[in-house]
Amino acid sequence: MPEGPEIRRAADRIHQQIAGRRLEEVWFAFPELAQEAGSLVGRRITAVDSWGKALLTRFDDGRVLYSHNQLYGVWKLHDAEREPDTGRSLRVRLVGEGRAASLYSASDVSLWQEERLGEHPFLARLGPDLLTHGVTVEQAMARLREPRFRRRGLGGLLLDQALFAGIGNYLRSEILFFAGLHHRAKPMGLSDDALERLARSILAVTRQAYDQAGVTNRPDWAAQDRRRGASRRHWRFAVFERDGRDCHACGGVIERVSVASRRLYLCPGCQAPP
C-alpha cells in the first residue's frame, strides 16, 4: 500500500493538473455530495495536499474535499474531452479550463469546511504529516518524548499514525536502520543524541522517499547494487526486502522479522538490541 511520500506525490500531480483553474464541471457519485456539486462550479481549487494517506482538495471558498483511496481508489488525470480508458467506477470528477481529475473506486469521500477538518473522524486521530506540516527535528523529538509515546517500542510506535502521519512499513525499516536503532528500543531509553538521530532519520528518510519516488538507499550503495545487476526492488532500499543480503554498512546479513504483525528488516550488526 502507498505510504506518505507516494500519496504526497499523487497530490502534487493533481495540484499541477487543476489547481488555480476555475471549475466548469463538478460531479459526485455520492448523493450527499451531489447536491453540493453545483455550488462548486465557478470556484477555483487553491491547493491539493495530503495528510497521511488522505488527499485534501482545497477550494477558494474555504471548503475542502477529503478523499482516501483505501485499497482500490485511484485518481486519473486527463483532458476534459477525453475519458480515461478504465472499467473502474467513477466517484468524483473535477473539470477546469480543459483539464480534469477523476477519482475512481474510492468510497471514503466527503466535503468539509476548512475550520472543521479537525473534527473529521480519521484526521482527528492523525499526528502531523511529515511532508505537509513542516515538522522540525525539535518538534519530532518533543513528540517522541510525549508520555503516550515514550514507553513504546519503536517497531510498533513508528507505524502508529497518531505519532506521525505517513510512515508505513518500508519507511519504518529504513528509518530505524539509518538511525542505527533496534525495533525494541523505546524513546524513553534513548540518549539525547540517539533521540535526535532518530528524529533526523524520520524526517530525512521520508523526505528522500518523496524526492526520489520511493528510493531511500544511499546513492553510492544503490549504484553498487545496480552494477551487480540488482533489481530496483533491491537497490532502492538499504534494508527493506533485502533479507539474506549483505549490509552495505557492516557486511552482516540483513534479517527479516515480524513486528506489530508486519514484516520488518534490520541489520543485527548495525542495530543492536537495547
N, C-alpha and C positions, 0 to 999 in steps of 0.2 A: 504494500500500500504506500502511496506517496507520503513523504514527510514534509515538514515545514518548508524547506527550500524549494521542493517541487511545486507545492501549492503557491508559494510566492511568485515563482517564475510564471505559473499559469496566470496569476493575477496580473502580472506585468504585461503579458501578451494581450489580455483582454483590455487592459488600460490603453495600450498602444492602439488597439483596434477602434475603440469607440469613445474614449474619454475626450471631453471638450466638444463633442458633437451634439447637435440638437436632435432629440429623438422624434422620429416621424412615425414610428410604429412600435407599440409595446403589446406583447401577447403573453398571457399566462394560462397554463392548463388548469390551474387550481381555482375553483370557484371563488374562494375567499379573496384571492388576489385579482381575479379577472375584473372584478368591479372597480379596482383601483387603476387598471391599465390606462384608461382614458385620461386620468389626471396626471399621468407621467408624460404623455405626448406633449412635446414642446419644451420639456425640461432638458437640461444638459447633465451628462454624467461628469462629475468633477474628479473622481478617482475610483480606481479599483485596487483594493489591497487585500491582505489576508490577516487572519488571526488564528493561529494554529492551522487546522485543516479546513477552516471556513473561509469563504470568499465574501467580501463586503463591497458591493457596488453602490457608490455614493452619488446622490442626485443633488442638484443645486438648490432644492427647497428643503434640505435637511433630512430627507428620508434616505434610508439605507436598505438595499436588498441583500438579505442574508441568504447564502446558499451553501450547502455542504454536499460534496459529491458522493460521500459514503463509498460504497464499493463499486458502483456502476456508473455514476454520473460523469458526464464529460461535456465541457464547453467546446463548441466548434465555431471558428471564425470564418466568415465568408462574405462575398459581395451580396448586397441586398437582393439583387435579381437572380441569384444563383443558389438554389437549395443544396445543402450538403447531401452527399450520397450516403445515406445511412438507413438502417432499419430500426433504429432506436426511436423511442417515444419522445416527442418534443415536449418540454416542460416550460421553457421560457424563451422568448425571442425579443431582443432589443435591436432596433434598426435606427441608425442615424446617419444622414447625409451619405447614403450609398453603401455604408458598411453595416455589417450585422454580427451579433454574437448570439448563439443559440445554445441553450442548455438542454441536454438530453438525459433521460433515465434517472435523474435525481428526484428525490421525493421530499427532501428537507429544505424548503424554500419559504421565506416569509419576509414581510416588509415592515420596517421599524422606523421610528423617529430616532435620530442620532442620540439624543439625550437619554433615550430609554434602552439603548443597546445593552447596557449593563444588567438589565433585567432578563435578557434572553437566557433561557434555561441551560443552554450549552455554553455560551460565552461567559456566563456568570461563574462558571466553575474553572475557567482557564486562568493561568498565570499570564504574565506579559509575553507577547510574541517576540522572539529573539531577533527577527528581521524587520518587524514593522514598528516596534515601540521604542527603539533606541536604547536598549538595555546597556548599561555600562558595567565594567568589571566590578566597581564598588557596589552597584545595585545587585549584581548577581551574587556577590559574596554575602551581602546582607540577607538576601532571600534564603540562601543555603543555611544561614545561621538561625533562621526563624524556628521557634520551638516545634512547630508542626512538621518540620523537615529535618532538623539537625540530628535526630536519633535514628534515622532510617538508612539502611544500606543503599549505596549509590546505584547498584544494579536495578533495584526496583524504583528508587526515587526518580531517576532521570526519565523514566517513562511516564511519570505522573504529570499530566498536563496542567495540574494546579501549580506546579513549580515553575515551569516554563512551557509555553505552548510551542509545539512544532518538533520536539525531539521524538524520534521514533527509534526503531531497532538498529538500523545501521549507524545512525548518529551516536547512539549510546555506546556501542563498542568502540567506535573511533575516538570519541571524546575521552573515554577512560584510558585508552591506550596512550594518546598523546599527552594526557595528564600524568601518566605513569601510576595510575591508581587501580587497585583491585576493586571488584564489584561489591565486596563485603565491607569495604571501608565506609565509615559514616562521617558526615560533615563535622560532628562534634569531636571526633577523634583526630581531625587533621590539624596540622600546624597552620599558622597564618600563611606561610609560604605555599604549602600544599593546597590550601583552600583557594588562594589567589591563582595558582596554576590551574586548578580545576575550572575556576570561573573564566579564565582566559581561554582555556580549551573549549569550553561550551560555546563561547562567542566566536572564536576563530574557526573551529571546525564547521559550525553551522554556516558561517559567512562563506567559507570556501566552497561548501557544498552548493550554496546558492550561486556564487560567482562562476563555478566551473561545472555546472549541470550535474551535480551528484558525485564529483570526484573529491575525495578527502585525503588521498595519499599525498606524500611529499613528491614534488616534481621529479627529483632525482631517482627516488625509489620507483615511481611509476615508469620512468624511462627505462630503468634497468629491467623491469618486468616485461615491458614491450619488446626490448631487444631479445629477450628469452622466448618470445612468442606467446606470452600470456594473453588470454582474452581480456576484454575490457572489464568483465565481471571480476577478474582477479587483480588487474593493475590499478583499478580506480580506488581501491581501499588499501589501508595499511594492514588491518587485521580481519575485517568483516569478510566472511565467506572464504577465508584463506586457511582454514584448519588443515593441519598436516604440512603446511609450507613453512619455510624458514622465515623468522622475523628479520626484517631489514635492519633493525637496530642492534640486536644482540646475537642473531644466528640461531636462537632457540626455535622450538616448534610451536606454531600457533595452535591453540586448543579451542574446541567448541564446548560450551556448557549450556545448561538451561537455567535461566534466572527469571523469576516472575512469569513463568510459563512461556518464555520467549528465548530463542537462541541468542547466545552472547559469545563473542570471540575475544580471546585475550592471549597475550604472551606471558607465560608464567615467570619468565626471567625479568621482564620489564615491569610487571605488575604484581609484585609480591603481596601476599595476603597480609592483612593487618595483624 
